[in-house]
Amino acid sequence: MSQQLKQATFAGGCFWCMVSPFDEQPGIKEVISGYTGGHTENPTYEEVCTDETGHYEAVQITFDPAVFPYEKLLKLFWQQIDPTDEGGQFNDRGLSYRTAIFYHDEEQKKMAEASKAELAASGRFQKPIVTEIMPAGPFYRAEEKHQYYYKKNSFHYNLYKEGSGRARFIRENWKNQKSDEQLRKELTPIQYEVTRNNATEPPFRNEYWNHTEEGIYVDIISGEPLFSSKDKYDAGCGWPSFTKPLRHTEIEEKLDTSHGMRRIEVRTKISDSHLGHVFDDGPGPYYARYCINSAALRFVPKSKLEEEGYEEFVSLFK
């Protein structure tokens, strides 16, 4: 392993659901599903599910801390789980589905304990935070069929994430907490109408339709990174168009039958903002055109990425 690369190990219930949130981040080299924390060597999935091995289902992440620091991994980890559940996660019950942070050195231990204390003090959850923090031990790679399951079996994965209750929990506990009154004060009329009432701004008369500066576009409400100028192109439609989002985990795509049409609407997960629509007439290799309202976005130029806390995306423009 390169000296600059480090490892982080998290247990967050079913390991299928713990890969995609980390896999799309800059600076993440690999996310492996496996078993750790128990006493059985080289366990199988079936053995771990009996709760007799002591192992947790977990992911081991190889990352570049200069690009994506451990503190941000911790923040992302908390946003994927119910940290108050000591008997499993959502519909998955049992010891192997408990949550834990396995630290690889004393620095990680201190940061994990600080992040847990910060979450407990935030008042976001009414019950105690029970996620354990313990030293990392042997990590056993899971069977190949479990690796990057969200890519190999995307349809079943999405059904499972919704059906298990995890997706709903994330929406209810991590979505935008601002009141409608606050948003009316903070947003311009067109920003409010687009994000909250699914309006569409006029083509060719919006802020970013022909914007060419390098940087990223973030959610106007939550600040979550959504798109990069590297993936922006002129589709001739009069709205900002992108071939793909920065992180698919930040957006939701839903069937929209309004106005007598069948389209796929694009919304943000955290703020539940309407962004626009995605079509299948974009350029290769993705063939997607994310047609997005400028009013739902805020642009952060590459010169201000570090200043505004988006330092992990600096590497995109080198």
VEXMISE-662268 format. One line per 4 residues: number of its first residue (from 1); for each residue x, y, z of C-alpha. Coordinates in pm, 1 decimal. Layout:
BEGIN
NUM = X:Y:Z; ... .
***
This chain:
BEGIN
1 = 0.0:0.0:0.0; 123.8:352.6:-80.4; 242.6:543.1:226.4; -9.5:817.4:162.3 .
5 = -304.1:578.4:153.1; -482.3:470.1:471.5; -760.8:235.8:569.1; -1090.2:292.9:748.9 .
9 = -1325.6:18.4:863.6; -1695.0:68.9:938.1; -1982.6:-164.6:1024.0; -2320.5:-22.1:933.4 .
13 = -2555.1:-315.6:899.5; -2583.7:-486.8:562.4; -2256.9:-424.1:381.2; -2434.9:-399.3:45.6 .
17 = -2565.9:-58.1:152.3; -2236.2:69.1:291.4; -2032.9:59.2:-30.6; -2199.3:309.6:-264.1 .
21 = -2191.1:612.6:-28.5; -1811.0:589.7:-10.0; -1731.9:447.0:-353.5; -1816.1:765.5:-546.3 .
25 = -1609.3:1001.1:-331.7; -1283.4:1150.6:-462.5; -976.8:1002.4:-297.8; -1141.7:663.4:-234.9 .
29 = -934.9:390.1:-395.5; -1129.1:78.8:-291.4; -1426.4:-27.0:-79.2; -1429.0:-393.8:18.4 .
33 = -1715.8:-579.7:184.8; -1617.2:-829.0:450.8; -1630.6:-957.0:806.3; -1444.2:-837.6:1114.9 .
37 = -1459.3:-816.0:1492.6; -1517.1:-1186.5:1557.2; -1322.0:-1498.9:1641.4; -1372.7:-1726.4:1339.5 .
41 = -1103.2:-1724.8:1070.0; -1213.2:-1689.4:708.2; -1586.3:-1708.9:783.6; -1850.6:-1753.5:517.5 .
45 = -2156.5:-1532.5:479.2; -2378.5:-1814.1:604.6; -2162.9:-1858.9:915.3; -2164.4:-1489.1:996.7 .
49 = -2543.1:-1477.0:964.1; -2577.7:-1734.3:1242.7; -2439.4:-1475.4:1489.8; -2204.2:-1742.6:1625.9 .
53 = -1879.8:-1606.3:1478.3; -1883.9:-1270.4:1657.0; -1820.5:-1095.1:1326.3; -1982.1:-778.3:1197.1 .
57 = -2065.2:-719.7:831.0; -1834.1:-431.2:748.6; -1660.4:-234.3:475.3; -1290.3:-159.5:461.5 .
61 = -1207.2:159.5:274.4; -868.4:244.2:125.2; -848.5:622.2:96.6; -614.7:913.3:40.9 .
65 = -648.6:1139.8:347.7; -497.8:1429.9:155.3; -800.8:1421.6:-74.1; -1078.2:1285.4:148.6 .
69 = -987.2:1315.3:518.3; -1097.0:1068.3:784.5; -1322.9:1328.0:948.3; -1534.8:1337.9:631.4 .
73 = -1549.3:958.6:619.7; -1685.9:964.2:973.5; -1949.3:1222.4:885.3; -2057.1:1017.7:584.7 .
77 = -2067.9:699.3:794.2; -2306.0:849.5:1052.4; -2538.7:962.2:773.6; -2590.3:602.0:653.5 .
81 = -2698.8:438.0:980.8; -2928.1:445.9:1280.5; -2665.3:490.8:1553.6; -2921.9:434.8:1830.7 .
85 = -3006.4:74.1:1736.7; -2806.1:-186.2:1931.5; -2984.0:-489.3:1786.0; -2907.3:-447.2:1417.3 .
89 = -3001.2:-203.4:1143.2; -3353.9:-142.8:1017.0; -3510.4:-474.1:904.8; -3178.5:-658.4:947.7 .
93 = -3162.0:-790.5:1303.6; -2882.0:-969.8:1483.6; -2526.7:-923.8:1609.5; -2368.6:-922.3:1263.0 .
97 = -2574.4:-615.4:1168.5; -2465.8:-396.4:1461.2; -2281.5:-71.2:1394.8; -1920.7:-1.2:1484.7 .
101 = -1616.9:206.2:1396.3; -1293.0:5.0:1389.7; -997.4:240.3:1428.2; -655.7:168.3:1276.9 .
105 = -449.4:405.9:1491.6; -480.5:639.3:1788.7; -554.9:938.4:1567.8; -854.3:762.2:1415.0 .
109 = -968.3:660.1:1763.1; -963.8:1020.5:1886.9; -1145.7:1149.2:1579.2; -1408.8:872.9:1602.4 .
113 = -1473.9:942.4:1970.0; -1497.5:1317.1:1903.6; -1741.9:1268.1:1616.0; -1958.5:1035.8:1826.9 .
117 = -1965.3:1288.9:2111.7; -2052.7:1567.6:1867.9; -2341.9:1366.6:1724.6; -2470.5:1285.1:2073.5 .
121 = -2457.0:1651.8:2174.2; -2631.0:1770.1:1855.5; -2973.4:1652.3:1973.7; -3047.9:1501.5:1632.4 .
125 = -3146.9:1173.1:1797.3; -3352.0:1141.0:2115.3; -3196.9:807.6:2217.8; -2831.7:736.3:2313.4 .
129 = -2570.5:676.8:2043.2; -2475.3:310.2:2084.3; -2234.0:261.3:1791.5; -1917.5:100.4:1928.3 .
133 = -1562.6:225.7:1871.5; -1298.5:-47.0:1887.2; -954.1:-135.6:1749.2; -940.1:-287.1:1402.6 .
137 = -848.3:-655.1:1383.8; -831.0:-911.3:1102.5; -1062.5:-828.1:813.7; -1188.6:-1112.6:596.6 .
141 = -1299.8:-1031.1:244.2; -1655.2:-1146.3:169.7; -1747.3:-1368.1:-122.3; -1715.0:-1207.2:-464.2 .
145 = -2092.1:-1193.0:-519.5; -2113.1:-945.3:-230.3; -1848.4:-706.3:-365.9; -1992.3:-384.2:-517.0 .
149 = -2338.1:-536.3:-504.0; -2499.9:-200.0:-580.6; -2335.4:-208.3:-924.1; -2383.6:-575.0:-1004.0 .
153 = -2749.6:-592.0:-898.3; -2864.5:-231.2:-900.5; -3237.1:-305.4:-934.7; -3246.0:-546.0:-640.8 .
157 = -3013.8:-321.8:-439.2; -3245.1:-21.9:-474.7; -3549.6:-232.4:-381.9; -3364.2:-370.3:-81.1 .
161 = -3246.6:-29.9:41.9; -3601.7:106.2:25.7; -3767.6:-208.8:158.5; -3531.5:-244.5:453.7 .
165 = -3623.7:100.9:583.1; -3271.8:241.8:548.9; -3349.1:484.2:266.9; -3654.2:620.3:447.3 .
169 = -3459.0:662.6:771.7; -3185.5:859.5:593.7; -3441.6:1086.5:429.2; -3627.1:1150.7:754.3 .
173 = -3321.6:1209.1:971.3; -3072.1:1377.2:742.4; -3282.8:1579.5:501.0; -3296.8:1958.4:517.3 .
177 = -3408.9:2074.4:860.8; -3496.5:2430.6:760.0; -3857.3:2539.2:787.4; -4060.3:2663.8:495.8 .
181 = -4054.1:3008.0:653.7; -3673.1:3004.6:668.4; -3644.8:2898.6:306.2; -3878.9:3174.0:190.4 .
185 = -3647.6:3425.4:357.2; -3320.9:3275.8:233.5; -3413.4:3192.5:-126.8; -3511.2:3418.9:-412.3 .
189 = -3867.1:3372.2:-544.5; -3749.1:3164.5:-842.8; -3518.7:2951.6:-623.5; -3805.5:2879.3:-387.7 .
193 = -4052.6:2796.2:-665.7; -3808.1:2562.9:-840.3; -3681.3:2375.4:-535.7; -4003.3:2355.7:-331.7 .
197 = -4280.7:2370.2:-592.5; -4117.0:2190.2:-887.1; -4122.3:2497.4:-1111.0; -3907.0:2531.1:-1423.3 .
201 = -3710.5:2847.8:-1494.9; -3708.0:2997.4:-1848.9; -3454.4:2846.6:-2092.0; -3162.3:3069.0:-2198.1 .
205 = -3259.4:3313.8:-1922.0; -3100.4:3156.2:-1618.3; -2767.9:3193.9:-1444.2; -2569.3:2888.8:-1553.1 .
209 = -2701.1:2775.2:-1891.1; -2388.2:2900.5:-2071.6; -2155.1:2919.0:-1772.2; -1807.1:2779.8:-1850.0 .
213 = -1594.2:2850.9:-1540.7; -1429.1:2551.4:-1372.3; -1570.0:2439.4:-1038.6; -1859.3:2247.8:-884.8 .
217 = -2231.3:2311.4:-851.9; -2385.8:2249.5:-508.9; -2737.9:2228.9:-369.0; -2860.7:2585.1:-308.7 .
221 = -3020.4:2471.5:20.4; -2794.4:2208.4:178.8; -2464.4:2283.5:7.5; -2420.9:1918.6:-91.7 .
225 = -2197.7:1880.7:-401.8; -2403.3:1776.5:-703.2; -2231.0:1838.7:-1037.8; -1891.7:1931.8:-1181.6 .
229 = -1801.0:2165.1:-1464.7; -1595.9:1871.7:-1597.4; -1923.9:1695.8:-1680.0; -2109.8:2003.4:-1810.8 .
233 = -2179.7:2049.2:-2179.6; -2393.7:2260.1:-2412.0; -2699.6:2051.5:-2499.4; -2865.6:2342.3:-2678.7 .
237 = -3168.7:2328.9:-2448.5; -3110.5:2652.7:-2256.8; -3049.7:2494.5:-1914.1; -2728.9:2364.4:-1753.4 .
241 = -2670.6:2008.8:-1876.2; -2443.7:1745.5:-1723.5; -2351.0:1392.0:-1827.6; -2353.5:1265.6:-1468.1 .
245 = -2374.9:1380.1:-1107.2; -2069.4:1398.4:-887.0; -2224.0:1139.3:-655.3; -2530.7:936.6:-743.0 .
249 = -2587.4:887.4:-370.1; -2683.0:1254.6:-333.3; -2975.6:1244.7:-577.2; -3299.0:1056.1:-632.7 .
253 = -3464.5:987.3:-965.5; -3843.0:954.8:-972.1; -4106.2:904.1:-1240.9; -4279.0:1234.2:-1320.5 .
257 = -4610.7:1219.7:-1510.2; -4701.3:1586.9:-1476.0; -4806.1:1796.8:-1777.6; -4914.5:1484.3:-1964.8 .
261 = -4554.2:1359.6:-2002.9; -4348.3:1069.9:-1867.5; -4014.4:1198.4:-1745.7; -3758.5:1111.5:-1480.1 .
265 = -3739.1:1386.0:-1218.8; -3411.7:1453.4:-1035.5; -3426.0:1556.8:-667.3; -3170.5:1595.0:-391.8 .
269 = -3183.4:1348.1:-105.0; -3085.9:1573.0:184.0; -3288.8:1885.3:107.2; -3554.6:1710.1:-106.0 .
273 = -3517.4:1985.5:-365.9; -3644.1:1960.7:-720.7; -3344.9:1996.4:-956.3; -3478.0:1912.9:-1301.2 .
277 = -3497.5:1597.8:-1515.1; -3266.2:1337.9:-1664.5; -3298.1:1217.4:-2024.4; -3125.0:941.3:-2221.9 .
281 = -3016.8:1158.3:-2517.2; -2681.2:1272.1:-2378.9; -2333.9:1201.6:-2519.2; -2145.1:876.1:-2455.6 .
285 = -2026.3:692.5:-2262.6; -2312.6:758.5:-2017.7; -2578.7:880.6:-2266.2; -2748.0:1074.2:-1989.1 .
289 = -2844.1:1441.2:-1993.9; -2911.5:1586.6:-1652.3; -3110.8:1896.5:-1743.5; -3097.9:2109.3:-1427.1 .
293 = -3246.6:2440.9:-1317.8; -2982.6:2702.9:-1238.8; -3203.8:2825.2:-953.8; -3148.3:2497.3:-766.6 .
297 = -2770.9:2535.9:-780.0; -2489.3:2746.2:-639.0; -2153.9:2753.4:-816.7; -1826.1:2718.3:-625.7 .
301 = -1522.9:2807.4:-844.0; -1218.0:2584.1:-819.6; -1020.5:2867.9:-659.1; -1258.2:2863.6:-358.8 .
305 = -1308.8:2489.9:-310.5; -1073.4:2464.7:-13.1; -1198.3:2789.3:139.5; -1559.7:2666.7:132.6 .
309 = -1490.7:2315.0:261.6; -1492.5:2123.7:-66.2; -1120.1:2049.8:-69.6; -1172.6:1686.9:-173.6 .
313 = -1277.4:1808.5:-520.4; -962.1:2011.1:-586.0; -801.6:1703.4:-740.4; -1065.3:1702.8:-1016.0 .
317 = -911.2:2013.0:-1166.6; -541.5:1923.1:-1155.7 .
***
